[in-house]
Amino acid sequence: MTATPPTMRAITRAVCERLAQAGAAYWPGEDGDYTLTPGGPPPVYAKRLQATPDTALAVATYQIDPPIDPGDHVTVARVQVRARAPYDADPLADQALAALHGAHHQAWGGLRVARCAHLSALQLGADQAGLDERTDNYELHIN
């Protein structure tokens, strides 16, 4: 009998919680209150960036590959972290990178992450408000 793979929502939530645990972002939970502290970490949102504040992160799970072999209990998921900030989103994206890449055998929000690896980064340039954006993609092995 194979274990049920985690949902996209569970993976997104786990990555948001990991970013908060590492101090890279503020995550009050899916239904939490985004009361931000001046000078505190920027907020991280599930799925999509909100219009404000200017400096923020968003996490979206975009692919889940459930185990093919019934004896294998590893689910592979792909996650995108989107960073936005005035002038330069790189420092914010790099903080997320430091919190996620290379993680081995850790519990993130109830999920057992065997490995997290950074796959790619893309400079998106300025959004409609002139804020810089960057996306980073990660692969998680969850067991």
Sequence and secondary structure as in RCSB ss.txt:
>XXXX:A:sequence
MTATPPTMRAITRAVCERLAQAGAAYWPGEDGDYTLTPGGPPPVYAKRLQATPDTALAVATYQIDPPIDPGDHVT
VARVQVRARAPYDADPLADQALAALHGAHHQAWGGLRVARCAHLSALQLGADQAGLDERTDNYELHIN
>XXXX:A:secstr
       HHHHHHHHHHHHHHTTSSB   TT      TTS  BEEESS  S  SSEEEEEEEEEE  SSTT   E
EEEEEEEEEESS  HHHHHHHHHHHTT EEEEETTEEEEEEEEEEEEEEEE TTS EEEEEEEEEEE 
